[in-house]
Amino acid sequence: MALKRSRAFALLVGLSLITGLGYSQFGGSANTGTGDPHARELVNQKCTACHGMSSVTGTAKYYEDWEDTRFRMQEYAQGKPSSFTEDEAYAMIDYLTDNYGVK
Ligand code: HEC
């Protein structure tokens, strides 16, 4: 039974990686922050392509640290559909700082 469940979980994770929807579609650590809806959509799309939303929502960072993180993510995403432009990056950094900043 335990094996079955972990298989189902692996499938779910696999599917969410393929669709790029991440965990946000399956409850858990959905990104339901407030502010610019366009930026929220970007975070939902771009930042769940490689890991779950919990990697994002489970961290509190200062603006500069979100900026550092996105440079690293941008390198990983280079040439992939999950890559993003400078404008998109700054929209996301503002959004992340507002919603997942250090309080
Ligand atoms: C192309 C794949 C990819 C994309 C797209 C991506 N990430 Fe990541 N992310 C990774 C990998 C790989 C790691 C683990 C290695 C690391 O931390 O450098 C990671 C780790 C993280 C971490 C934990 C480490 C830390 O610095 O706190 C956070 C937070 C994070 N990502 C946020 C984001 C955000 C925000 C976005 C969207 C702007 C994003 N990721 C998009 C691949 C990606």
Residues whose N, C-alpha, C, O or C-beta is under 5 A from the ligand:
A	BS01	HEC	K46 C47 A49 C50 S55 V56 T59 T69 R70 R72 M73 Y76 A77 S82 M92
